[in-house]
Amino acid sequence: MALVNPASVTVTESTSATSTPTTVASSTSSTTILAANSNRKGATIWNDSTAILYLELAATAATNAFTAKLSAGGYYEVPFRYTGVISGIWSAANGNALVRELT
């Protein structure tokens, strides 16, 4: 049986040249952490609060339906290539979310 090598494949890695910082005030109501952005290559979120931050990769976050639960000082990296809206809700309103969006 003959062996056949597949054609070569070129992979171009996505890179980012811009990091845009934003601060989102904590709230006990669902709030937008990052709007949808088709140019987003990545993002980081740091919970600069003493309260728990519940993050949701969707338009509305809830304390009983969330993607990630960040304790005080918690850090989250948005999954690679996720460009949709990200929302959050805190267990108490104090502090902020410090956000960096890479484009």
Salt bridges, closest charged atoms under 4 A:
GLU101 OE2 - ARG40 NE 2.76
